[in-house]
Amino acid sequence: MNIPFVLVCLVIIALLIGSAVRLNRRINERLAELDAERARNPLDPFSAWMELYRLHEERRHDARR
């Protein structure tokens, strides 16, 4: 067995795992921020529905051109 190759592979795997853990933490922090913001400013379902309708109409209008 090629010991240097195995050691290099283990180091690369450790770096990739560390990178994945850091990315996961950043994503979880961002999701927590978004949840806190959403709790402070609850979404009005009617305005959200109207926004979706407006976007749908714009897309339909652009498709006709």
C-alpha positions in Angstrom: 0.0 0.0 0.0 1.2 3.5 -0.9 1.3 5.3 2.5 2.0 8.8 1.2 -0.9 8.6 -1.2 -3.2 7.4 1.6 -2.1 10.3 3.8 -2.6 12.9 1.1 -6.1 11.5 0.4 -6.9 11.6 4.1 -5.8 15.2 4.3 -7.9 16.1 1.3 -10.9 14.3 2.8 -10.4 16.1 6.1 -10.3 19.5 4.3 -13.4 18.7 2.3 -15.3 17.7 5.5 -14.1 20.9 7.2 -15.3 23.0 4.3 -18.7 21.2 4.3 -19.1 21.8 8.1 -18.3 25.5 7.7 -20.7 25.9 4.8 -23.4 24.1 6.8 -22.9 26.4 9.8 -23.1 29.5 7.5 -26.3 28.2 5.9 -27.8 27.4 9.3 -26.9 30.9 10.6 -28.5 32.5 7.5 -31.6 30.4 7.9 -31.9 31.5 11.5 -31.5 35.1 10.5 -34.3 34.7 7.9 -36.5 33.0 10.4 -36.0 35.8 12.9 -36.7 38.4 10.2 -39.8 36.5 9.1 -41.0 36.4 12.8 -40.6 40.2 13.1 -42.4 40.9 9.8 -45.0 38.2 9.1 -46.0 37.8 5.5 -49.4 39.1 4.5 -50.9 36.2 2.5 -53.0 38.5 0.3 -50.1 40.7 -0.7 -48.0 37.6 -1.4 -50.8 36.2 -3.5 -51.1 39.4 -5.5 -47.4 39.5 -6.0 -47.5 36.0 -7.4 -50.4 36.9 -9.6 -48.5 40.0 -10.9 -45.5 37.9 -11.7 -47.6 35.3 -13.5 -49.3 38.0 -15.6 -46.0 39.6 -16.5 -44.6 36.2 -17.6 -47.8 35.5 -19.6 -47.6 38.9 -21.2 -43.9 38.4 -22.1 -44.7 35.0 -23.6 -47.2 36.5 -26.0 -44.5 38.8 -27.5 
